[in-house]
Amino acid sequence: MGEDALYGGRESGDGVALMCYTRHPTDRQEANNEDVALSMHLALRSRATGRWEPLNGDYGIFFAAAVPTKAVPDSARGACTAGAALPGEAVPQEGGHNPGLDAHQGEGSNTAADADDNVDDGQASQAARELAVVPGQDLILKSLIDPFLLPLSDGTFVILATRTARGGQSDGSQTDSFLTALSPDLLTYRRLPQVHILGAHGVHRPRARLLDDGQGCRLYWDDDRGRLCTATVDDPTQMGMVADMKVLEDDDSLAQGDPLPLDRRRALEEDCGMKGILAGNVVRVSADCERGLLERFGRIYNTGVQVDPVRISRGDGLEPVRQTQARLLYSDGSTALRGVDWDQSQLDSLTSDLAQGRLNPGETRLIGGRVRQTAYPVPFARQRADPSIFRWSWRGQRLFMFIATEDADGNCVDPLNGHTHMPLRVADTIEGLSDQAGGHEKEVDLLRRGDRNSEGRVMTGCFWAPEIHLIGGRLSILFMPCFDGPQTNPDGTANDRAGKPDMWTGCCHIMQLRRDDQGRDLDPRRPENWDSPRPILRADGTPLNPIQRISLDMTVLHDTGRWYYAWQQLGSVWIAAFDPARPDRLTSTPRQIIVPEFAWDNMIAEGPNAVVHDGRIFLIYSGSLVGIDYTTGLVTAPAGVGADLCDPGVWKKLDYPLQKSGKYNGHWQLGTGHGMWSQDEDDTMIYVFHNAEHDQDRYLGRDSQVRRVHWSAEGMPVLDMQTDEELDPTRATVTLEVRVL
């Protein structure tokens, strides 16, 4: 079959071929369970080889958004950015019909009585009074199958697909509707309400072709009996509800316009050379679109190394030489600076020649060196989860501090047979913090089970997600301890953790390093030098989470003179302002800013951590629960312009994970997440995170890892750059020209 015969939507023409598809689910160990496989994937046909090359590591790029239940008020949906345009739906009951038919009950194959009998309007969670939603209760997760791309003349893409329940089962929506979204570049997406077709008896494999006028389009789909159906719409970007559908006979001329009949789809799957896929369609995209997709979802790799000449005078010494860095060039046009280990014998010779006057103005010397590329041990620290590395100067000495959650054998609530603790490592290099360098043996327990907080309560477990920060100039640790559980839960039921460490009793705390009489910081390695942990409360002195009690994973943001805390509660990320002079009290009402709306970050968003880069705040978070499915998401906001970071509308969420399970330097790392930005000895940004330790289906806890961060040409952080992508080994050796003035 010729290539042009495979195209649906835009026919042959200039540009490179792009295919959309889903995958057959395999398993979690390959990061390809139903939550991932049942999303729209993209692949470009290589200009060089003609082979299809999956983008984003063959991981999904466009995911169906969670749908709010009908009972959720609009005021509670501020953080539901992906599903902002989706109307609330009643919860389908067993054997129920399409919950999205409210606008035309009684039409087609459904009746008002049917809908009333088989759906449940439900009840919004208590979070609604906090202007928030609870994942899994107020939001219904979705997946998709049969994606189709319709390129418009202005470069916009219309995405069509069949919406399903999470996992691929029918959610009833295919009774008369299909999912749709718009994208200007296939990097960002705006989801639209379901398109409903009046009188339809099933809508499967939706697809479309532009009309000759280039404005409207003709829709095609298969009904429940496998019959080809069609309808026209005037504007494919505002389809809403479609009338005048028609069932086509095989000899109908309109049937010949079907852009993707089953035989063509199957031929594409057989001919494309990609295993385990369910093909959508193929379209041609512009060079600009191709470039954007490759920069965002392709691999970035080192293409060159530059070292600028250095000019020194006899009295300068060699400090300008030692400080000279190499500029690394990359395939997307980005650059990065790295330190260089210069040849010491050549430096000694240059020093001697300068001192003895053997070098005259205008003369040059060549100094050899090797670009510094520290290879951090893998794992960096076993059974240490939610890691934090903080660089700090203490009395003229540069220290690196590592702190994390004890996760022995995956038990982070009450590990080591009741010996819960908060381990701190301190070294003068990052490598010195690792297990390999003896970091584990040098740990100091800042807190242990049985210590009391500022209220006199005995802390018996958890010590979760400790993060080190400077808050108002004070070295501080934010973390969550927990306490023995009460006899009954808040709802009156018996508590199976009564008298034992109960994570649901946990809440965010702060403890700060004490100072001596001269105002100097004491040694952070001595537990007695830290004050008693204080619970962080709302401005009125009530708990952060008035509904479930538990609050955790707190971090700090500072922008335009304002200080903020961000943390997890109710399965989502919240934010509020505070005064660093009194860091155990909020000064604003907490607001929900990140809600897990996709199958890839399902049910939880936690572990926020922020960094500012080129005028933007990059706030990472983790989703998909703890374990081998953990992923890292991203929201961004403008920095330095006085934006109200407590406004959910300020934050823009990435539709797909920034970091996910995958191979790193040839070895699988599953469940990557809960990371923190930091800096190494050369001011290069690093990312410290954990991944799941997993052996033959046995979960063994989480291990800490450290990687360097690369910033792409478009200003996005790259967290999974492989070692030989960061620096081509053949380019690691460099030469510096030193000219005497």
VOSEVEX-523264 format. One record per residue (C-alpha): residue in three letters; z, x, y. Coordinates in steps of 0.1 Angstrom, whole numbers, padded with zeros to 4 digits, always signed. Example, Ala and Ser with C-alpha at 12.3 -4.5 7.8 and 13.67 -1.06 7.14 Angstrom:
2
ALA+0078+0123-0045/SER+0071+0137-0011/
This chain:
741
MET+0000+0000+0000/GLY-0010+0014+0034/GLU+0018+0022+0059/ASP+0008-0004+0084/ALA+0010-0031+0058/LEU+0047-0024+0055/TYR+0054-0031+0092/GLY+0070-0062+0104/GLY+0076-0071+0140/ARG+0056-0046+0160/GLU+0025-0036+0141/SER+0008-0002+0140/GLY+0008+0019+0172/ASP+0022+0050+0188/GLY+0057+0062+0179/VAL+0076+0072+0149/ALA+0085+0049+0120/LEU+0120+0035+0119/MET+0134+0015+0089/CYS+0164-0008+0088/TYR+0182-0015+0055/THR+0215-0021+0038/ARG+0227-0003+0007/HIS+0238-0013-0027/PRO+0276-0009-0026/THR+0290+0018-0049/ASP+0326+0028-0044/ARG+0352+0040-0019/GLN+0350+0076-0031/GLU+0315+0078-0017/ALA+0323+0059+0015/ASN+0300+0032+0004/ASN+0320+0001-0006/GLU+0310-0033+0006/ASP+0326-0028+0040/VAL+0302+0000+0047/ALA+0271-0008+0026/LEU+0267-0043+0040/SER+0258-0033+0075/MET+0225-0023+0091/HIS+0216+0013+0084/LEU+0187+0031+0100/ALA+0163+0058+0088/LEU+0135+0077+0107/ARG+0104+0090+0090/SER+0102+0127+0096/ARG+0073+0138+0117/ALA+0073+0171+0098/THR+0076+0160+0062/GLY+0068+0123+0062/ARG+0100+0116+0043/TRP+0125+0090+0053/GLU+0157+0106+0068/PRO+0188+0084+0069/LEU+0207+0085+0102/ASN+0244+0087+0106/GLY+0249+0103+0072/ASP+0234+0071+0055/TYR+0263+0051+0070/GLY+0261+0018+0088/ILE+0252+0016+0125/PHE+0253-0021+0133/PHE+0281-0042+0118/ALA+0287-0079+0120/ALA+0316-0087+0143/ALA+0347-0106+0134/VAL+0346-0143+0144/PRO+0377-0157+0161/THR+0392-0189+0147/LYS+0387-0220+0166/ALA+0424-0222+0175/VAL+0424-0189+0194/PRO+0423-0196+0232/ASP+0399-0176+0253/SER+0428-0160+0272/ALA+0438-0142+0239/ARG+0404-0127+0233/GLY+0403-0101+0261/ALA+0401-0072+0236/CYS+0376-0088+0213/THR+0347-0070+0229/ALA+0323-0070+0200/GLY+0326-0108+0195/ALA+0330-0117+0232/ALA+0300-0141+0230/LEU+0309-0156+0197/PRO+0324-0191+0198/GLY+0355-0198+0177/GLU+0349-0212+0143/ALA+0370-0234+0120/VAL+0383-0216+0089/PRO+0361-0226+0059/GLN+0380-0240+0029/GLU+0370-0237-0007/GLY+0337-0253-0012/GLY+0333-0259+0025/HIS+0301-0259+0046/ASN+0290-0240+0076/PRO+0319-0237+0101/GLY+0294-0231+0129/LEU+0278-0266+0128/ASP+0302-0282+0153/ALA+0275-0285+0179/HIS+0254-0308+0158/GLN+0275-0322+0130/GLY+0256-0348+0110/GLU+0223-0330+0113/GLY+0203-0318+0083/SER+0221-0314+0051/ASN+0256-0317+0066/THR+0276-0346+0079/ALA+0305-0349+0102/ALA+0326-0361+0074/ASP+0317-0331+0053/ALA+0327-0307+0080/ASP+0360-0324+0087/ASP+0369-0324+0050/ASN+0360-0288+0044/VAL+0371-0268+0074/ASP+0405-0261+0090/ASP+0409-0256+0127/GLY+0440-0236+0118/GLN+0466-0225+0143/ALA+0466-0194+0165/SER+0491-0168+0158/GLN+0521-0162+0180/ALA+0502-0133+0196/ALA+0483-0159+0217/ARG+0513-0162+0240/GLU+0510-0124+0245/LEU+0473-0129+0254/ALA+0464-0112+0221/VAL+0451-0119+0186/VAL+0463-0107+0151/PRO+0436-0092+0128/GLY+0432-0112+0096/GLN+0449-0143+0111/ASP+0431-0150+0143/LEU+0399-0131+0134/ILE+0377-0136+0103/LEU+0359-0104+0092/LYS+0322-0106+0084/SER+0295-0085+0068/LEU+0257-0088+0069/ILE+0226-0086+0046/ASP+0189-0086+0051/PRO+0187-0070+0086/PHE+0154-0073+0105/LEU+0143-0055+0138/LEU+0121-0072+0163/PRO+0110-0049+0191/LEU+0101-0065+0224/SER+0076-0053+0249/ASP+0103-0041+0273/GLY+0119-0018+0247/THR+0147-0042+0238/PHE+0154-0048+0201/VAL+0164-0081+0186/ILE+0184-0078+0154/LEU+0183-0107+0129/ALA+0204-0108+0097/THR+0221-0131+0073/ARG+0259-0132+0081/THR+0282-0132+0051/ALA+0319-0132+0045/ARG+0335-0097+0043/GLY+0323-0082+0010/GLY+0290-0101+0009/GLN+0300-0135-0004/SER+0286-0166+0014/ASP+0306-0177+0044/GLY+0285-0209+0047/SER+0267-0198+0078/GLN+0234-0194+0060/THR+0233-0232+0056/ASP+0214-0235+0088/SER+0219-0203+0109/PHE+0215-0166+0111/LEU+0231-0137+0130/THR+0215-0122+0160/ALA+0221-0094+0185/LEU+0203-0074+0212/SER+0201-0037+0218/PRO+0184-0017+0245/ASP+0183+0015+0224/LEU+0199+0009+0189/LEU+0229+0029+0202/THR+0248-0001+0217/TYR+0247-0037+0207/ARG+0254-0071+0223/ARG+0261-0098+0197/LEU+0249-0133+0204/PRO+0261-0166+0189/GLN+0246-0176+0156/VAL+0211-0191+0159/HIS+0212-0226+0144/ILE+0180-0243+0131/LEU+0181-0281+0131/GLY+0173-0297+0098/ALA+0174-0265+0079/HIS+0183-0265+0042/GLY+0193-0229+0040/VAL+0183-0199+0061/HIS+0178-0167+0042/ARG+0162-0133+0051/PRO+0155-0143+0087/ARG+0125-0124+0103/ALA+0103-0128+0133/ARG+0069-0119+0148/LEU+0060-0119+0185/LEU+0035-0145+0196/ASP+0003-0133+0212/ASP+0016-0139+0247/GLY+0043-0113+0240/GLN+0070-0136+0252/GLY+0080-0161+0225/CYS+0082-0154+0188/ARG+0077-0172+0155/LEU+0107-0172+0131/TYR+0103-0171+0094/TRP+0130-0176+0067/ASP+0134-0187+0031/ASP+0153-0219+0024/ASP+0177-0226-0005/ARG+0147-0235-0027/GLY+0129-0203-0019/ARG+0103-0221+0003/LEU+0089-0203+0034/CYS+0099-0220+0066/THR+0090-0213+0102/ALA+0097-0224+0138/THR+0088-0210+0172/VAL+0111-0200+0201/ASP+0102-0194+0237/ASP+0126-0165+0243/PRO+0138-0144+0214/THR+0167-0131+0235/GLN+0181-0166+0240/MET+0174-0186+0208/GLY+0206-0207+0207/MET+0194-0237+0187/VAL+0160-0241+0172/ALA+0142-0274+0165/ASP+0108-0284+0151/MET+0111-0263+0119/LYS+0084-0265+0093/VAL+0082-0259+0056/LEU+0050-0239+0049/GLU+0027-0244+0019/ASP+0012-0212+0003/ASP-0022-0220+0018/ASP-0009-0226+0053/SER-0024-0201+0077/LEU+0010-0196+0093/ALA+0023-0183+0060/GLN-0001-0154+0063/GLY+0019-0143+0094/ASP+0051-0137+0075/PRO+0061-0102+0086/LEU+0081-0093+0055/PRO+0073-0113+0023/LEU+0093-0103-0008/ASP+0065-0083-0024/ARG+0061-0062+0007/ARG+0099-0056+0009/ARG+0100-0045-0027/ALA+0071-0022-0023/LEU+0089-0005+0006/GLU+0120+0000-0015/GLU+0099+0015-0043/ASP+0078+0038-0020/CYS+0103+0050+0005/GLY+0120+0075-0018/MET+0155+0064-0009/LYS+0177+0053-0037/GLY+0201+0023-0037/ILE+0188+0005-0006/LEU+0178-0030+0002/ALA+0150-0026+0028/GLY+0147-0046+0059/ASN+0116-0039+0079/VAL+0098-0009+0095/VAL+0089-0007+0132/ARG+0076+0020+0154/VAL+0098+0033+0182/SER+0091+0054+0213/ALA+0098+0091+0215/ASP+0127+0084+0239/CYS+0142+0060+0214/GLU+0137+0085+0186/ARG+0153+0112+0206/GLY+0183+0091+0214/LEU+0188+0082+0178/LEU+0186+0118+0166/GLU+0210+0130+0193/ARG+0235+0103+0184/PHE+0231+0100+0146/GLY+0213+0132+0135/ARG+0227+0166+0128/ILE+0232+0190+0157/TYR+0229+0227+0149/ASN+0230+0261+0166/THR+0196+0274+0177/GLY+0206+0305+0198/VAL+0233+0327+0213/GLN+0233+0342+0248/VAL+0256+0367+0264/ASP+0251+0374+0301/PRO+0252+0410+0313/VAL+0285+0422+0330/ARG+0287+0444+0360/ILE+0319+0465+0366/SER+0330+0492+0390/ARG+0350+0522+0379/GLY+0383+0507+0391/ASP+0379+0473+0374/GLY+0389+0483+0339/LEU+0376+0464+0309/GLU+0391+0430+0315/PRO+0358+0415+0327/VAL+0342+0427+0294/ARG+0370+0413+0273/GLN+0368+0380+0290/THR+0330+0377+0285/GLN+0321+0347+0263/ALA+0290+0339+0243/ARG+0270+0308+0252/LEU+0259+0289+0220/LEU+0227+0268+0223/TYR+0221+0237+0202/SER+0193+0216+0189/ASP+0200+0187+0212/GLY+0201+0209+0243/SER+0239+0211+0245/THR+0258+0243+0249/ALA+0293+0257+0241/LEU+0313+0288+0250/ARG+0330+0309+0224/GLY+0351+0341+0226/VAL+0337+0373+0212/ASP+0355+0400+0193/TRP+0341+0431+0208/ASP+0338+0464+0190/GLN+0371+0482+0198/SER+0357+0517+0192/GLN+0329+0511+0217/LEU+0354+0496+0242/ASP+0376+0527+0238/SER+0346+0550+0244/LEU+0336+0530+0275/THR+0372+0532+0288/SER+0372+0569+0284/ASP+0338+0574+0300/LEU+0349+0554+0330/ALA+0382+0572+0334/GLN+0365+0606+0331/GLY+0337+0598+0356/ARG+0310+0602+0330/LEU+0293+0569+0340/ASN+0274+0568+0373/PRO+0264+0537+0393/GLY+0234+0520+0377/GLU+0240+0533+0342/THR+0245+0508+0314/ARG+0263+0507+0281/LEU+0258+0483+0252/ILE+0288+0468+0235/GLY+0285+0451+0201/GLY+0306+0422+0190/ARG+0309+0391+0168/VAL+0312+0355+0180/ARG+0347+0343+0173/GLN+0347+0314+0148/THR+0381+0309+0133/ALA+0380+0293+0099/TYR+0411+0272+0096/PRO+0425+0268+0061/VAL+0416+0236+0042/PRO+0440+0219+0039/PHE+0458+0231+0069/ALA+0491+0216+0059/ARG+0496+0196+0027/GLN+0513+0163+0028/ARG+0516+0163+0065/ALA+0501+0131+0081/ASP+0496+0120+0117/PRO+0495+0156+0129/SER+0500+0168+0164/ILE+0493+0204+0177/PHE+0505+0212+0212/ARG+0500+0244+0232/TRP+0529+0252+0256/SER+0541+0281+0276/TRP+0579+0287+0272/ARG+0594+0314+0294/GLY+0562+0333+0296/GLN+0554+0330+0259/ARG+0525+0309+0247/LEU+0536+0288+0218/PHE+0516+0264+0195/MET+0537+0236+0180/PHE+0528+0215+0150/ILE+0546+0183+0141/ALA+0537+0156+0116/THR+0549+0128+0093/GLU+0563+0139+0060/ASP+0540+0123+0034/ALA+0551+0137+0000/ASP+0532+0119-0027/GLY+0521+0093-0002/ASN+0556+0080+0005/CYS+0561+0082+0042/VAL+0589+0056+0045/ASP+0616+0072+0024/PRO+0602+0105+0010/LEU+0618+0133-0010/ASN+0644+0111-0026/GLY+0660+0100+0006/HIS+0656+0132+0026/THR+0635+0119+0054/HIS+0630+0145+0082/MET+0609+0154+0112/PRO+0594+0189+0105/LEU+0584+0212+0134/ARG+0564+0244+0131/VAL+0561+0269+0159/ALA+0538+0300+0160/ASP+0519+0321+0186/THR+0485+0312+0170/ILE+0471+0280+0155/GLU+0464+0298+0122/GLY+0501+0308+0121/LEU+0510+0271+0118/SER+0492+0267+0085/ASP+0506+0265+0050/GLN+0485+0296+0042/ALA+0503+0316+0069/GLY+0538+0304+0058/GLY+0541+0276+0082/HIS+0557+0253+0057/GLU+0585+0277+0049/LYS+0592+0282+0086/GLU+0596+0245+0094/VAL+0626+0234+0114/ASP+0639+0198+0110/LEU+0644+0184+0144/LEU+0657+0151+0129/ARG+0670+0141+0095/ARG+0680+0110+0078/GLY+0714+0099+0090/ASP+0709+0111+0126/ARG+0716+0084+0152/ASN+0695+0072+0181/SER+0708+0067+0217/GLU+0721+0033+0207/GLY+0742+0047+0179/ARG+0719+0032+0152/VAL+0715+0053+0120/MET+0679+0064+0115/THR+0672+0063+0078/GLY+0635+0066+0073/CYS+0599+0070+0086/PHE+0599+0094+0116/TRP+0563+0084+0118/ALA+0535+0099+0139/PRO+0554+0123+0161/GLU+0534+0135+0191/ILE+0544+0162+0216/HIS+0535+0157+0252/LEU+0546+0169+0287/ILE+0558+0138+0305/GLY+0568+0144+0341/GLY+0571+0181+0333/ARG+0595+0174+0304/LEU+0586+0184+0268/SER+0588+0151+0249/ILE+0582+0138+0214/LEU+0571+0102+0208/PHE+0576+0089+0173/MET+0588+0059+0152/PRO+0620+0060+0132/CYS+0631+0031+0110/PHE+0664+0018+0099/ASP+0679+0001+0069/GLY+0666-0034+0065/PRO+0687-0065+0071/GLN+0695-0090+0044/THR+0669-0114+0056/ASN+0635-0112+0074/PRO+0630-0129+0108/ASP+0615-0159+0090/GLY+0646-0163+0069/THR+0632-0150+0036/ALA+0651-0124+0016/ASN+0643-0088+0025/ASP+0634-0066-0004/ARG+0642-0036+0018/ALA+0678-0047+0026/GLY+0700-0017+0028/LYS+0671+0007+0024/PRO+0647+0022+0050/ASP+0625-0006+0062/MET+0594+0002+0081/TRP+0594-0032+0098/THR+0626-0022+0116/GLY+0608+0007+0132/CYS+0599+0010+0169/CYS+0586+0036+0193/HIS+0612+0062+0205/ILE+0612+0092+0228/MET+0633+0123+0227/GLN+0631+0151+0253/LEU+0639+0188+0254/ARG+0671+0196+0273/ARG+0673+0221+0302/ASP+0699+0247+0311/ASP+0718+0247+0344/GLN+0690+0265+0361/GLY+0665+0238+0351/ARG+0648+0260+0325/ASP+0636+0245+0292/LEU+0657+0254+0262/ASP+0643+0266+0229/PRO+0624+0237+0213/ARG+0629+0252+0178/ARG+0666+0244+0179/PRO+0674+0207+0170/GLU+0705+0206+0192/ASN+0683+0213+0222/TRP+0668+0178+0220/ASP+0685+0147+0234/SER+0692+0116+0214/PRO+0661+0095+0206/ARG+0658+0065+0229/PRO+0639+0033+0220/ILE+0611+0025+0244/LEU+0615-0010+0258/ARG+0597-0034+0280/ALA+0607-0036+0317/ASP+0632-0063+0310/GLY+0648-0043+0281/THR+0633-0063+0253/PRO+0614-0048+0223/LEU+0578-0038+0227/ASN+0568-0061+0199/PRO+0585-0095+0202/ILE+0567-0109+0171/GLN+0569-0085+0142/ARG+0594-0059+0156/ILE+0575-0029+0145/SER+0558-0006+0171/LEU+0544+0028+0163/ASP+0519+0056+0170/MET+0527+0060+0207/THR+0507+0084+0229/VAL+0504+0092+0266/LEU+0476+0088+0291/HIS+0477+0100+0327/ASP+0450+0090+0352/THR+0448+0088+0390/GLY+0485+0093+0394/ARG+0495+0066+0369/TRP+0511+0071+0335/TYR+0504+0049+0305/TYR+0517+0046+0270/ALA+0493+0034+0243/TRP+0506+0024+0208/GLN+0501+0002+0178/GLN+0516-0032+0172/LEU+0503-0064+0156/GLY+0476-0043+0139/SER+0459-0033+0172/VAL+0463-0009+0201/TRP+0483-0019+0232/ILE+0488-0002+0266/ALA+0513-0004+0295/ALA+0522+0016+0325/PHE+0555+0035+0328/ASP+0574+0058+0352/PRO+0578+0094+0339/ALA+0612+0095+0356/ARG+0623+0068+0332/PRO+0601+0072+0302/ASP+0620+0048+0280/ARG+0610+0017+0301/LEU+0576+0002+0307/THR+0567-0009+0342/SER+0539-0033+0333/THR+0534-0060+0308/PRO+0518-0047+0275/ARG+0482-0056+0270/GLN+0461-0055+0239/ILE+0430-0032+0244/ILE+0416-0025+0209/VAL+0412-0050+0181/PRO+0396-0041+0148/GLU+0366-0063+0147/PHE+0344-0047+0120/ALA+0346-0043+0083/TRP+0348-0005+0088/ASP+0380-0007+0109/ASN+0392-0038+0092/MET+0427-0052+0098/ILE+0442-0024+0118/ALA+0436-0002+0148/GLU+0463+0025+0153/GLY+0469+0061+0161/PRO+0454+0062+0197/ASN+0450+0096+0214/ALA+0432+0104+0246/VAL+0414+0132+0263/VAL+0394+0133+0296/HIS+0359+0149+0295/ASP+0332+0148+0322/GLY+0347+0118+0341/ARG+0355+0097+0310/ILE+0386+0089+0290/PHE+0379+0092+0253/LEU+0405+0073+0234/ILE+0402+0076+0197/TYR+0419+0053+0172/SER+0421+0049+0135/GLY+0412+0019+0114/SER+0408+0005+0079/LEU+0444+0009+0068/VAL+0460+0041+0055/GLY+0442+0057+0025/ILE+0407+0069+0015/ASP+0390+0043+0037/TYR+0405+0055+0070/THR+0381+0059+0098/THR+0382+0070+0134/GLY+0369+0047+0162/LEU+0364+0053+0199/VAL+0368+0035+0232/THR+0360+0050+0266/ALA+0370+0042+0302/PRO+0361+0058+0335/ALA+0385+0086+0346/GLY+0397+0096+0380/VAL+0385+0064+0398/GLY+0416+0044+0398/ALA+0405+0020+0371/ASP+0432-0003+0357/LEU+0435+0010+0322/CYS+0456-0021+0313/ASP+0426-0043+0318/PRO+0408-0047+0284/GLY+0375-0051+0302/VAL+0376-0015+0314/TRP+0373-0001+0279/LYS+0340+0002+0261/LYS+0341+0003+0223/LEU+0318+0022+0200/ASP+0302-0002+0174/TYR+0305+0023+0145/PRO+0331+0050+0136/LEU+0331+0083+0154/GLN+0344+0100+0123/LYS+0343+0088+0087/SER+0347+0100+0052/GLY+0321+0125+0043/LYS+0314+0160+0031/TYR+0326+0189+0052/ASN+0313+0223+0043/GLY+0302+0209+0010/HIS+0334+0192+0000/TRP+0344+0155+0003/GLN+0371+0146+0028/LEU+0381+0110+0024/GLY+0401+0088+0048/THR+0398+0110+0078/GLY+0417+0098+0108/HIS+0448+0096+0130/GLY+0437+0126+0151/MET+0449+0144+0182/TRP+0429+0164+0208/SER+0443+0199+0215/GLN+0431+0233+0226/ASP+0429+0267+0209/GLU+0436+0302+0222/ASP+0402+0303+0239/ASP+0406+0269+0256/THR+0381+0254+0230/MET+0389+0218+0222/ILE+0402+0212+0187/TYR+0408+0181+0167/VAL+0437+0179+0143/PHE+0438+0150+0119/HIS+0446+0140+0084/ASN+0426+0131+0053/ALA+0437+0115+0021/GLU+0445+0137-0009/HIS+0429+0119-0038/ASP+0425+0129-0074/GLN+0410+0108-0101/ASP+0418+0075-0084/ARG+0454+0087-0077/TYR+0465+0087-0040/LEU+0486+0118-0034/GLY+0493+0115+0003/ARG+0477+0129+0034/ASP+0469+0164+0044/SER+0464+0178+0079/GLN+0431+0195+0089/VAL+0419+0213+0121/ARG+0384+0214+0134/ARG+0367+0224+0166/VAL+0351+0197+0188/HIS+0315+0200+0200/TRP+0303+0180+0229/SER+0267+0168+0225/ALA+0241+0168+0253/GLU+0248+0131+0259/GLY+0285+0138+0263/MET+0298+0125+0230/PRO+0324+0143+0209/VAL+0311+0156+0175/LEU+0340+0158+0151/ASP+0322+0168+0119/MET+0301+0198+0129/GLN+0298+0220+0098/THR+0306+0257+0101/ASP+0270+0269+0099/GLU+0259+0242+0123/GLU+0284+0254+0148/LEU+0272+0290+0145/ASP+0242+0302+0126/PRO+0255+0331+0106/THR+0224+0352+0114/ARG+0232+0348+0152/ALA+0269+0357+0150/THR+0264+0394+0160/VAL+0258+0399+0197/THR+0253+0427+0222/LEU+0267+0429+0257/GLU+0250+0449+0284/VAL+0276+0465+0308/ARG+0262+0479+0340/VAL+0283+0502+0363/LEU+0282+0493+0400/
